[in-house]
Amino acid sequence: MKRMRREIRLFLMIGCVLALSRSAGAGGKNVAAGRLTCFERGIPVARESRLGFRPVDARVMRWAAGDDVDGTGRAVVELTPEHRSVFFQAGIRRLYLLSGSGRYVPGGADVLRFWVRIPSGSPLLSKTGERTFGVWTYHWKPGDEHVGGPSNRGLATDSMMHGYAEFSFRPECSGRWIRVQLSEKAFQKQRDYYHWYAASGVTAPYDFWATLRQVQFVSLGDGDAERADWELDCLGLERRPRLVEVDPSFHRAVAPPGGEIRVPVRITNPTSRDRSYRYFISSALGADRETLYQMVWRTDSLVPARLAQRAVKAGGGVGAVRLHDAFLRPVGYKEISVRAGESWKGYVVHRMHPGMRTGAKKISFSGKNFSARRDTLMTTLIFWDPHEPMSGDEACLINPGSNADEPGHRAPPGFPRQEPPPPGWRSRDVPLHQPGGTFVSMIRLGEAA
């Protein structure tokens, strides 16, 4: 009898250990970067908490066996002028792609990875580098119950956190599988902030990949093209070693509209070899994101947010914020050399100007009245290693750059005359695949002291 009791206790202990192992394994699978779909058994369709493509998108996608990346199957996508994009998501709104649940788990991914194959002659190919293909992201701020509304299926798709990566493919890469890896550097603008660069600003202070709830693949080619055919396989989120790290990665402050704000930063080379870095800084000046978002969820429309940015005359560009070294000397267009495992110290210097801030502007939409000010200066600073060799697949993508450093656009109030950086230092030179190395600041302009 005693022996039987010991065996029962042993059995229960083993069962508990196995249950805990399975629970930990399941949790690890949920929060670790990895595949979202490799089209093993067809086109996955989003239903409830299951990840997949919208049912309407599955109509322009078909599954094909063989001749794919991993031997399980592939998706053939046939986009038309009437149906120019497909969405990967869950059936409900408030569910993160990375965790597979409503849990926000930062630090779990560095890039969005997928394979594409594009036939020769496709409108997605470009010799000149205009935007032909878009990967747009939708993000849910932790705790934001407005996304999805009470039913968790409402029209509010994101927390005013919507990133845009737009690029093209080189014609010489047609007809073969291309491994696409997009870091947060690839996402060049945020909804309603179009003079912008780097997705770290889209979701700051939250993790870009941890807040991701929906991905949209978009054909941006000629609207008269009859169809844009391409193949997709093995979509997932991955970890990748970072070539550069910035501390802090985010800074928020309130300042009078005048004087300077200096933020100390440390640039670290976490790799085993010496590196030299270039950088790109751009800023956007406009209404506060939370103010715009309140307009969106109260009206269930993006129109009032766009009206508000127009009313306050939002804009952006380069030159309002500059990088200085530890002795407060401007770095200029000189590469920053950092030995393996060591750091460089400097300052991000914000030059505020009284003309940056406006009084309240009234906006009316759908029977509701709102007000907004031009009172927020948002800046992204990006570092990258221009000497890191590109793989053949990475070289297939052409970065068209941001409008932040386009020559000829008018400078917002308080910005210097817009002069594009020299070749090699422009937004179009930022590699789309290198993760890490971003700093974001959000400076609210208060009343004059």
DOPA-321925 format. One record per residue (C-alpha): residue in three letters; y, x, z. Coordinates in steps of 0.5 Angstrom, whole numbers, plus 500, padded with zeros to 3 digits. Example, Ala and Ser with C-alpha at 12.3 -4.5 7.8 and 13.67 -1.06 7.14 Angstrom:
<r ALA,<491,525,516>> <r SER,<498,527,514>> 
This chain:
<r MET,<500,500,500>> <r LYS,<505,506,502>> <r ARG,<503,509,495>> <r MET,<505,503,491>> <r ARG,<511,502,495>> <r ARG,<513,510,493>> <r GLU,<511,508,486>> <r ILE,<515,502,486>> <r ARG,<521,506,489>> <r LEU,<520,512,484>> <r PHE,<520,507,478>> <r LEU,<526,504,480>> <r MET,<530,510,481>> <r ILE,<527,512,474>> <r GLY,<530,506,471>> <r CYS,<537,507,474>> <r VAL,<537,514,472>> <r LEU,<535,511,465>> <r ALA,<540,505,465>> <r LEU,<546,510,467>> <r SER,<544,515,461>> <r ARG,<544,509,456>> <r SER,<551,507,459>> <r ALA,<554,514,459>> <r GLY,<551,515,452>> <r ALA,<554,508,450>> <r GLY,<561,510,453>> <r GLY,<561,516,449>> <r LYS,<559,513,443>> <r ASN,<565,509,444>> <r VAL,<570,514,445>> <r ALA,<568,520,441>> <r ALA,<570,521,434>> <r GLY,<565,519,429>> <r ARG,<563,515,423>> <r LEU,<566,508,423>> <r THR,<562,506,417>> <r CYS,<558,510,411>> <r PHE,<556,503,408>> <r GLU,<549,504,410>> <r ARG,<547,497,409>> <r GLY,<552,494,404>> <r ILE,<560,492,405>> <r PRO,<561,491,413>> <r VAL,<565,485,414>> <r ALA,<570,484,420>> <r ARG,<567,479,425>> <r GLU,<569,478,432>> <r SER,<569,485,435>> <r ARG,<565,488,429>> <r LEU,<568,493,425>> <r GLY,<569,492,417>> <r PHE,<573,489,412>> <r ARG,<576,483,411>> <r PRO,<572,477,408>> <r VAL,<577,477,403>> <r ASP,<577,484,401>> <r ALA,<569,484,401>> <r ARG,<570,480,394>> <r VAL,<573,486,391>> <r MET,<568,491,394>> <r ARG,<561,492,392>> <r TRP,<555,496,395>> <r ALA,<552,501,391>> <r ALA,<546,505,392>> <r GLY,<545,513,391>> <r ASP,<550,518,388>> <r ASP,<554,518,395>> <r VAL,<556,522,400>> <r ASP,<550,522,405>> <r GLY,<544,518,402>> <r THR,<546,511,405>> <r GLY,<550,507,400>> <r ARG,<557,507,398>> <r ALA,<563,502,396>> <r VAL,<566,501,389>> <r VAL,<573,498,390>> <r GLU,<576,494,384>> <r LEU,<583,493,386>> <r THR,<588,489,381>> <r PRO,<595,487,381>> <r GLU,<593,481,385>> <r HIS,<589,484,390>> <r ARG,<592,491,391>> <r SER,<589,493,398>> <r VAL,<583,493,403>> <r PHE,<583,493,410>> <r PHE,<578,496,415>> <r GLN,<579,492,422>> <r ALA,<575,488,427>> <r GLY,<575,480,427>> <r ILE,<580,480,433>> <r ARG,<587,484,433>> <r ARG,<586,487,440>> <r LEU,<581,492,439>> <r TYR,<581,499,438>> <r LEU,<578,503,432>> <r LEU,<576,509,436>> <r SER,<574,506,442>> <r GLY,<570,500,439>> <r SER,<573,496,445>> <r GLY,<580,494,448>> <r ARG,<580,501,452>> <r TYR,<585,506,450>> <r VAL,<582,513,450>> <r PRO,<587,518,448>> <r GLY,<585,525,446>> <r GLY,<579,523,442>> <r ALA,<581,524,435>> <r ASP,<585,529,430>> <r VAL,<584,526,423>> <r LEU,<582,520,419>> <r ARG,<576,522,415>> <r PHE,<573,519,409>> <r TRP,<571,520,402>> <r VAL,<573,518,395>> <r ARG,<571,518,388>> <r ILE,<576,517,383>> <r PRO,<575,516,375>> <r SER,<578,520,370>> <r GLY,<584,516,367>> <r SER,<585,512,374>> <r PRO,<593,510,376>> <r LEU,<591,513,382>> <r LEU,<591,520,379>> <r SER,<598,524,378>> <r LYS,<600,530,375>> <r THR,<607,530,377>> <r GLY,<606,527,385>> <r GLU,<609,521,385>> <r ARG,<606,516,390>> <r THR,<600,512,388>> <r PHE,<595,511,394>> <r GLY,<597,509,401>> <r VAL,<593,509,407>> <r TRP,<597,505,412>> <r THR,<596,504,419>> <r TYR,<597,499,425>> <r HIS,<597,500,432>> <r TRP,<596,496,438>> <r LYS,<600,499,444>> <r PRO,<596,498,451>> <r GLY,<597,492,454>> <r ASP,<601,488,449>> <r GLU,<599,481,449>> <r HIS,<603,479,443>> <r VAL,<599,483,438>> <r GLY,<594,477,436>> <r GLY,<597,472,440>> <r PRO,<593,467,445>> <r SER,<588,467,440>> <r ASN,<587,474,439>> <r ARG,<587,473,431>> <r GLY,<595,471,430>> <r LEU,<599,474,425>> <r ALA,<602,479,430>> <r THR,<598,485,427>> <r ASP,<601,491,431>> <r SER,<606,493,436>> <r MET,<612,495,431>> <r MET,<607,501,430>> <r HIS,<606,501,423>> <r GLY,<605,508,420>> <r TYR,<605,510,412>> <r ALA,<601,516,409>> <r GLU,<603,516,401>> <r PHE,<600,521,396>> <r SER,<597,522,390>> <r PHE,<591,525,387>> <r ARG,<591,531,382>> <r PRO,<587,529,375>> <r GLU,<583,535,376>> <r CYS,<579,532,382>> <r SER,<577,526,378>> <r GLY,<570,524,377>> <r ARG,<567,528,384>> <r TRP,<567,526,391>> <r ILE,<573,528,395>> <r ARG,<573,529,402>> <r VAL,<580,526,405>> <r GLN,<582,528,412>> <r LEU,<589,526,414>> <r SER,<592,528,421>> <r GLU,<598,525,424>> <r LYS,<603,529,420>> <r ALA,<601,525,413>> <r PHE,<604,519,416>> <r GLN,<611,520,413>> <r LYS,<615,514,416>> <r GLN,<615,508,421>> <r ARG,<616,501,419>> <r ASP,<623,499,419>> <r TYR,<625,507,420>> <r TYR,<625,510,413>> <r HIS,<628,516,414>> <r TRP,<623,519,418>> <r TYR,<617,524,418>> <r ALA,<611,525,423>> <r ALA,<606,519,426>> <r SER,<607,522,432>> <r GLY,<614,518,432>> <r VAL,<610,512,430>> <r THR,<607,511,437>> <r ALA,<610,515,441>> <r PRO,<609,516,447>> <r TYR,<602,514,446>> <r ASP,<596,517,442>> <r PHE,<596,516,435>> <r TRP,<589,515,434>> <r ALA,<587,512,440>> <r THR,<592,506,439>> <r LEU,<589,505,432>> <r ARG,<587,498,430>> <r GLN,<587,497,423>> <r VAL,<587,501,417>> <r GLN,<589,499,410>> <r PHE,<588,502,403>> <r VAL,<593,501,398>> <r SER,<594,502,391>> <r LEU,<601,504,389>> <r GLY,<600,505,382>> <r ASP,<604,502,376>> <r GLY,<604,495,377>> <r ASP,<602,493,370>> <r ALA,<596,497,371>> <r GLU,<590,492,370>> <r ARG,<585,495,375>> <r ALA,<585,501,380>> <r ASP,<577,503,381>> <r TRP,<575,508,386>> <r GLU,<569,509,390>> <r LEU,<569,510,398>> <r ASP,<564,513,403>> <r CYS,<563,515,410>> <r LEU,<570,513,413>> <r GLY,<571,516,420>> <r LEU,<575,519,426>> <r GLU,<574,526,427>> <r ARG,<576,532,432>> <r ARG,<579,538,428>> <r PRO,<581,545,431>> <r ARG,<588,545,432>> <r LEU,<592,551,429>> <r VAL,<598,550,434>> <r GLU,<600,546,440>> <r VAL,<607,544,442>> <r ASP,<609,542,450>> <r PRO,<612,538,451>> <r SER,<610,533,445>> <r PHE,<614,527,447>> <r HIS,<621,527,451>> <r ARG,<625,521,452>> <r ALA,<633,521,455>> <r VAL,<639,517,456>> <r ALA,<645,521,454>> <r PRO,<653,519,453>> <r PRO,<654,519,445>> <r GLY,<657,526,445>> <r GLY,<655,533,447>> <r GLU,<648,537,447>> <r ILE,<642,535,450>> <r ARG,<637,541,450>> <r VAL,<630,540,451>> <r PRO,<625,547,452>> <r VAL,<619,547,448>> <r ARG,<613,552,448>> <r ILE,<609,553,442>> <r THR,<602,556,443>> <r ASN,<597,559,438>> <r PRO,<591,556,441>> <r THR,<586,560,436>> <r SER,<583,567,436>> <r ARG,<588,570,430>> <r ASP,<595,571,430>> <r ARG,<599,566,426>> <r SER,<606,565,423>> <r TYR,<609,558,423>> <r ARG,<614,554,419>> <r TYR,<617,547,422>> <r PHE,<621,541,419>> <r ILE,<625,537,423>> <r SER,<628,530,421>> <r SER,<631,524,425>> <r ALA,<633,517,425>> <r LEU,<638,513,427>> <r GLY,<638,506,429>> <r ALA,<636,500,433>> <r ASP,<631,501,439>> <r ARG,<624,500,437>> <r GLU,<623,495,443>> <r THR,<629,491,441>> <r LEU,<626,490,434>> <r TYR,<619,488,436>> <r GLN,<622,483,440>> <r MET,<625,480,434>> <r VAL,<618,480,431>> <r TRP,<614,477,436>> <r ARG,<619,471,437>> <r THR,<620,469,430>> <r ASP,<613,472,428>> <r SER,<616,475,422>> <r LEU,<619,482,420>> <r VAL,<625,479,417>> <r PRO,<630,479,423>> <r ALA,<628,487,424>> <r ARG,<630,489,417>> <r LEU,<636,485,418>> <r ALA,<638,488,424>> <r GLN,<637,495,422>> <r ARG,<641,493,416>> <r ALA,<647,490,420>> <r VAL,<647,497,425>> <r LYS,<647,501,418>> <r ALA,<641,505,420>> <r GLY,<639,511,417>> <r GLY,<637,518,418>> <r GLY,<636,525,415>> <r VAL,<636,532,417>> <r GLY,<641,537,421>> <r ALA,<643,533,427>> <r VAL,<637,536,431>> <r ARG,<636,544,431>> <r LEU,<631,549,433>> <r HIS,<633,555,437>> <r ASP,<630,561,441>> <r ALA,<630,562,448>> <r PHE,<637,565,448>> <r LEU,<639,559,444>> <r ARG,<640,562,438>> <r PRO,<639,558,432>> <r VAL,<632,560,429>> <r GLY,<634,558,422>> <r TYR,<629,558,416>> <r LYS,<625,564,419>> <r GLU,<617,564,421>> <r ILE,<616,564,428>> <r SER,<610,569,429>> <r VAL,<605,568,435>> <r ARG,<600,572,437>> <r ALA,<593,569,438>> <r GLY,<593,565,445>> <r GLU,<600,567,446>> <r SER,<606,562,446>> <r TRP,<613,562,444>> <r LYS,<619,559,448>> <r GLY,<625,555,445>> <r TYR,<630,549,445>> <r VAL,<630,543,441>> <r VAL,<638,542,441>> <r HIS,<640,535,440>> <r ARG,<648,534,438>> <r MET,<650,528,440>> <r HIS,<656,524,436>> <r PRO,<661,518,439>> <r GLY,<660,515,432>> <r MET,<653,515,432>> <r ARG,<653,509,437>> <r THR,<656,502,435>> <r GLY,<657,496,438>> <r ALA,<653,490,438>> <r LYS,<651,486,432>> <r LYS,<649,479,432>> <r ILE,<643,477,427>> <r SER,<641,470,426>> <r PHE,<634,468,424>> <r SER,<629,462,424>> <r GLY,<634,458,429>> <r LYS,<634,464,434>> <r ASN,<640,469,435>> <r PHE,<639,476,437>> <r SER,<643,482,438>> <r ALA,<642,490,436>> <r ARG,<646,496,437>> <r ARG,<645,503,433>> <r ASP,<644,507,439>> <r THR,<637,510,438>> <r LEU,<636,517,435>> <r MET,<629,519,434>> <r THR,<627,526,432>> <r THR,<620,529,430>> <r LEU,<619,536,430>> <r ILE,<613,539,426>> <r PHE,<610,546,426>> <r TRP,<604,548,421>> <r ASP,<601,555,419>> <r PRO,<603,556,411>> <r HIS,<598,561,411>> <r GLU,<592,557,413>> <r PRO,<588,557,406>> <r MET,<586,550,404>> <r SER,<579,548,401>> <r GLY,<578,545,394>> <r ASP,<578,538,397>> <r GLU,<585,539,401>> <r ALA,<588,541,395>> <r CYS,<587,535,391>> <r LEU,<592,531,395>> <r ILE,<599,532,393>> <r ASN,<604,530,398>> <r PRO,<611,527,395>> <r GLY,<615,528,402>> <r SER,<619,524,406>> <r ASN,<626,521,404>> <r ALA,<629,525,410>> <r ASP,<630,531,406>> <r GLU,<632,528,399>> <r PRO,<638,531,396>> <r GLY,<644,526,395>> <r HIS,<643,521,400>> <r ARG,<649,519,405>> <r ALA,<649,522,412>> <r PRO,<649,517,418>> <r PRO,<655,518,422>> <r GLY,<654,524,426>> <r PHE,<650,528,422>> <r PRO,<652,534,418>> <r ARG,<652,534,410>> <r GLN,<645,533,408>> <r GLU,<643,540,405>> <r PRO,<635,540,403>> <r PRO,<631,546,406>> <r PRO,<629,551,402>> <r PRO,<623,551,398>> <r GLY,<617,552,403>> <r TRP,<620,549,408>> <r ARG,<621,541,406>> <r SER,<617,535,408>> <r ARG,<613,536,401>> <r ASP,<610,542,404>> <r VAL,<608,540,410>> <r PRO,<600,540,410>> <r LEU,<597,533,411>> <r HIS,<591,535,414>> <r GLN,<593,540,419>> <r PRO,<593,537,426>> <r GLY,<597,538,432>> <r GLY,<604,541,433>> <r THR,<608,535,433>> <r PHE,<614,534,438>> <r VAL,<618,527,438>> <r SER,<624,525,442>> <r MET,<627,519,443>> <r ILE,<635,519,445>> <r ARG,<638,513,447>> <r LEU,<646,513,447>> <r GLY,<649,510,453>> <r GLU,<656,508,454>> <r ALA,<661,514,454>> <r ALA,<662,518,460>> 
